[in-house]
Every structure is written in structure tokens, then in C-alpha cells.
Amino acid sequence: MTAPFMLIRLSAAVFAFAASSTFADAPYDPTFAYGAPYYFSFDSANETIAGIASDHNAHVVTTLNLSAGNKEGVTRHLAPLSPSLIIRPAGEGTVDTSFASSGLATDFFSGGSSESRAIAVDYNNRIVVGGSAVGSISCVGGGSREITVFMLVRLLNDGSSSDGQGDWSFGNFGEAFYGDCDHPTAGLAGLAVEGHGDIVAVGTTIQESHERATLIRWTEAGDLDTTFGTAGVANISFGAEESGGAAVAIDSNGRIVAVIQTLISGQKAGVASRYQADGTLDTSFGSDGFTQLPNLEEFGSICCVQTDSQNRIVVAGTITTSLTTESYRADAFVARLTETGAFDHTFGSNGLVFPAGGAPAYAGGLAIDKHDRPVLVGSIASLYLPYGNAATFHLNLDGTPNSAIGSAGIYITPLGFSDTFATSVLIDQEGRPTLGIKAFDSDDRLLPVLVRYDELFGDGMD
């Protein structure tokens, strides 16, 4: 059963990365959470940040997963009185208690256990959270089955006393679903919100006992969009092997970029594809609509995809290489494709970069800064630990490390825990990076942490 999740809104502050390895010297944004990391704790055995976003009023909003307490929710954090203010209130970055119930919107996914995977803000400043839920439903012909469904929730966020409540104009009392006895799923992986409020999600459905990567679009009203694919569903058909959805983005022309994981000749690999707004495959992209990414090996994965101002596609993930029967090496990578789906040979080595410079590393989140430079977060690890130290990798336009950041373009976030891993990153309008991090505390529990860095970030982010 998946873990329940919750949503939180924080004030508008974020932290800065520095080359120093000590907390006191870290270039955190002094206006965010009093210039320190913001730690969440809801008395759950394990808590993780699933996604972060920024609303139109410069609030940071986060969605969390908890392993206990049957809570799902979102937090909103305090913002400046005006996003353009240079002097900000001291509480910026702390939980905004005017949002929902003391800053936490919770229990908005009905039914059984649930897990959030993504968060976004639409054109009307409403908060959209996507995830999966597991529950028992009645099937035609009698009996019931426990199935996993894609779930969306939309929350009000207009500056009124209703902020954090479900938007009942959306779907079924603020919720929208996909999945039933005839259309089971294996979970939603990511979502993107279009300019007019439609929501596109990528995930994995079960078709004839096989897992298939699938795109689904809901209208602004929360109904399946019958103008998209077949009754709102577009299967991503690449070869005959099983596949799963990994990440999705929408470019400036409204085209949908989906990245999946599949088997190619028995090897796990990533594949990028592009779809028109009506859900048809864009065969002008790559080879008949698809571009094969590097082989991932058994424990590798795709974490994220973004598009930049030139509609180039940037994909990040982790490649693993077996060392022994019980150990493997992890290498985070960033790949950039041209708008036509070819590997961009002006970036790294034939469109591919391993930003950790030979050190074992994992990819967790990806953003594009205001100069179209990729910002990857994840961890620098040892060979034998699942993750080590939360890290930010900043690349120049040509894929070389931005040496103005940390050490050779890598900045380690000093939190004082033995194991930390950055799962998500947001760069706000002022160029400040905010990281969502999971850390193991002294009791070996997962603890979610938010940090925001200064815009200059060692003069490298300006």
C-alpha cells in the first residue's frame, strides 16, 4: 500500500548553494526561514517531499508523503507582501498559517492509502497535486477489487479564507480520477498544467496484464478530455516490451514531451517522445516520434524532463553499472535534445553530460535557470550507500560545469545528517533555487527539509 500524502504552503523564501561544507557559511537566503533550512515534522515514521512549486504571489507550496497517520496534504509558506519587495518579513519561508488548517491542507484524497508525485500551479493560481491512490472498488458483475488509480486534486489559492480547501468546481468535489476495474493502473509519475488549465499526466496503466506508459489529459473542469487521444487517453507505444511513464513537460508550442522507461532488447532504457495537443504522436520528432536515451541498467531510472526557451528537451536520470552481484555504481546524467529530437551535439559529449565528474551520484530533480542552463539536484554518494550528500549540479549552456558554483559546478548542502538526498528543485522569478531534501535523522527516520539559496549563489546563478 502506498503512503498517504499532504500539501503545505510556505512563505516565499528559498536557500542559496555555497562551496563551503559548514552550515554557518552556507549561502542560504537570509529572508527564507530565518536564513536556515526549514524542517518538517508531522510525527510520521517517514516523511518525504514529493514536489515543490511557486504560486503567483511568490508563496512556496510543497506536497509531502507520510508513511503513517493517514494524512495527505499541501503546505504553503509565507511570502513577502509583494514579490518585488527587497526587504522581506522575518517569518518568510515558515508555514503560512492562513492557508487551510494552520498551514496544512490534508486528507484531500479520499479512499485508501495514497502517494503524491507532483505539484503545480495553474494560470488562476490554483494548486494542482497529482498522485496515486489504492483502494477497494465495486466491479460490474459483483465483487470488489483493490486497484491503483491516478488521482488529481485542485485546491483554492486566491488569497481568501478558502485557501487550501478543495476546489469543488473541479471533478468530483475537487478530485479527479483515472482507473477502474476495467482500466487498472500502476501509478501516476508526473504532471504538467497547460496554459488554459488542462492537466496532462504521465504514468503506467495495466493493459492485458502488461504495464504500458500512458498519457492522460483532464480538462480545466476535471473531466477526461475527449479531444485528446482516445477518450482522454494516449498510449505511448514504443516496441512490444513493457514500459512505464517517468516524466512529462509541455513546450512553448503546447506540444507534450513524455519520457518513459522500457526494455529494449532486454535492457532497461529511457525513451523520449513528443505528442501534439490532440494526443497524436509527433512523427517529426526523433525517429517517428521517439528518441532513445541511454541504457539505464537494472537499478537506473529517469527522474525528470524540462523544456527550455528554445524548446530543447533536457532529461535527467541515473545510470547504474553492476560492480558485483550485490553492489552497483550510480552515475547521474543530463541529456539535451534539440527541438527536432536529435541529441544536441553542442551540449557535453554528443548531448550527454555526467555532472558528478566521475563520482557516484543520483539524480533527483531538474530545473532550467533564466539563462537556459540546467540545474540538477540529487546526491553525491559512495559506492555502497543508496545516497550520501544532497548536491546541486549547475551546468553551463554547453554542458560544462559552472565553476562559479561550489567546487567545479557542484555544491553540497550541509545539513549535518549522514544521508541526505535532494528530490526536487524550483528556481523562482528572482533566480533563487529552492531544494526539497530528504534526510535520515538519528532515529533513521526520513525527514523532509526545504532550503533556499541566494540568487547569486556564489555569483554563479546570476
C-alpha positions, 0 to 999 in steps of 0.5 A: 500500500502506498503512503498517504500524502499532504500539501503545505504552503510556505512563505516565499523564501528559498536557500542559496548553494555555497562551496563551503561544507559548514552550515554557518557559511552556507549561502542560504537566503537570509529572508527564507526561514530565518536564513536556515533550512526549514524542517518538517515534522508531522510525527510520521515514521517517514516523511518525504517531499514529493514536489515543490512549486511557486504560486503567483504571489511568490508563496512556496507550496510543497506536497509531502508523503507520510508513511503513517497517520493517514494524512495527505496534504499541501503546505504553503509558506509565507511570502513577502507582501509583494514579490518585488519587495527587497526587504522581506518579513522575518517569518518568510519561508515558515508555514503560512498559517492562513492557508487551510488548517494552520498551514496544512491542507490534508486528507484531500484524497479520499479512499485508501492509502495514497502517494503524491508525485507532483505539484503545480500551479495553474494560470488562476493560481490554483494548486494542482497535486497529482498522485496515486491512490489504492483502494477497494472498488465495486466491479460490474458483475459483483465483487470488489477489487483493490486497484491503483488509480491516478488521482488529481486534486485542485485546491483554492489559492486566491488569497481568501479564507478558502485557501487550501480547501478543495476546489469543488468546481473541479471533478468530483468535489475537487478530485479527479480520477483515472482507473477502474476495474476495467482500466487498472493502473500502476501509478501516476509519475508526473504532471504538467498544467497547460496554459488554459488549465488542462492537466496532462499526466504521465504514468503506467496503466495495466493493459492485458496484464502488461504495464504500458506508459500512458498519457492522460489529459483532464480538462480545466473542469476535471473531466477526461478530455475527449479531444485528446487521444482516445477518450482522454487517453494516449498510449505511448507505444514504443516496441512490444516490451513493457514500459512505464511513464517517468516524466512529462513537460509541455513546450512553448508550442503546447506540444507534450514531451513524455519520457518513459522507461522500457526494455529494449532488447532486454535492457532497461532504457529511457525513451523520449517522445513528443505528442501534439495537443490532440494526443497524436504522436509527433512523427517529426520528432526523433525517429517517428516520434521517439528518441532513445536515451541511454541504457539505464541498467537494472537499478537506473531510472529517469527522474525528470524532463524540462523544456527550455526557451528554445524548446530543447528537451533536457532529461535527467536520470541515473545510470547504474553499472553492476560492480558485483552481484550485490553492489552497483555504481550510480552515475547521474546524467543530463541529456539535451535534445534539440527541438527536432529530437536529435541529441544536441551535439553542442551540449557535453559529449554528443548531448550527454553530460555526467555532472558528478565528474566521475563520482557516484551520484543520483539524480533527483530533480531538474530545473532550467535557470533564466539563462537556459542552463540546467540545474540538477539536484540529487546526491553525491554518494559512495559506492555502497550507500543508496545516497550520501550528500544532497548536491546541486549540479549547475551546468553551463549552456554547453554542458560544462560545469559552472565553476562559479558554483561550489567546487567545479559546478557542484555544491553540497548542502550541509545539513549535518545528517549522514544521508541526505538526498535532494528530490526536487528543485524550483528556481523562482522569478528572482533566480533563487533555487529552492531544494526539497531534501530528504534526510535520515535523522538519528532515529533513521527516520526520513525527514523532509527539509526545504532550503533556499539559496541566494540568487547569486549563489556564489555569483554563479546563478546570476 
